[in-house]
Amino acid sequence: MSTPPASASPGTPDLRDRRHGLDMAAPLIGSTGAMRHLRATIERVACTDFTILLEGESGVGKELVARQIHELSRRRSGPFIAINCAALVETLVEAELFGIEERTATGVRGRRGKFEAADGGTLFLDEVSDLSLAAQAKLLRTIQDLAIERVGGQGAKRVDIRIVAATNRSLRGLVERQQFRADLYYRLSGVDVFVPALRERRDDITELASYFLERHRSTRTLQLSASATEALVLYRWPGNVRELERLIERAVALCRSEVIQLDDLPPSISGDHAAILTPSLRRNDTLRAWASRYARVVVDRCQGNKRQACRVLGISYHTLQTYLQYRLDQFEAGSDAGAELPGATNREPDPEEETAAPG
């Protein structure tokens, strides 16, 4: 389980603040250096009132980081309003952001926009890079003056808000390609916070998985097997923490026992474990037979380049040749039971052997 930062300043709310029904520490679970740096950065920027730009891939938890910044700020008693910029309809951008006056059009009811709703608190602009250039121009004017004018209104109203924007794409790159306004970029950037991808903090994966399992303990008590844990750690997680959370939910719903095995994971995650290791376990292969099969798979992946395969496997050329010469039919008959693994000395390859290796 996660623990809140130990160096919180006096008067700072505990990250497990439950006033909004949320475990605010949940998104920051992890003990890696990347997560310690992120927590320290959040504490430093939260005490300011500056605009913050969060950068990171989809699913890393940018909104949850924004909520923690809000909870640690002087605005924590005010509202936290989140808006998904990618979901805004172009013709309704102004009404959604700034509000609309009563009777502006037939049947239209007056209402506040997101900027007014966030007055006294924090406005989170998620995926701000997805705004159209026209919408960016409207947003820039409001950010500059911190004053909004409702659609159909006659005057501007000032708002007291802190803006936290987030993007899963490089805004600087979009500016260079003229897909994002440079003036808006410079308004949003300056205090940039990077949220790392899950594959960049693999040592946190088991801790996060344990947290999600614990969260569903009232539904079902599960634990991960060693092979399933290894598969989770080795997977690249393109969907990041959000993907891991959904995977655990899948296991809670579908796992056939109280221990999550390799077979319980989707093929996209179990990968080579399911394709190579699990069949060997079912056949009760010896270590020698399994090593021979695995060596052949690596050589195939290296397109027959044995020298490259040696580097991948971390063995000498002589050891690889010994593995490749095994007769698997003998192993399956049990003739190799109890035999030691060949090539254990990992002697250096003969120069002639190296030269002979296909390249």
Buried (B, 14 or more C-beta within 10 A) or exposed (E): EBEBBEEBEEEBBEBEBEEEEBBBBBBBBBEBEBBEEBBEBBBEBBEEEEBBBBBBBBBBBBBBBBBBBBBBBEBBEBBBBBBBBEEBEEEEBBBBBBBBBEEBEEEBEBBBBBBBBBBEBBBBBBBBBBBEEEBBEBBBEBBEEBBBBBBBBEEBBEBEBBBBBBBBBEBEEBBEEEEBBEEBBEBBBEBEBBBBBBBBBBEBBBBBBBBBBEBBEEEEEBEBBEBBBBBBBBBEBEBBBBBBBEBBBBBBEEBEEEEBBBBBBEEEBBBBBBEBBBEBEEEEBBEBBBBBBBBBEBBEEBEEBBBBBBEEBEBBBBBBBBBEEBEBEEBBEEEBEEEEEBBEEEEEBEEEBBEEBEE
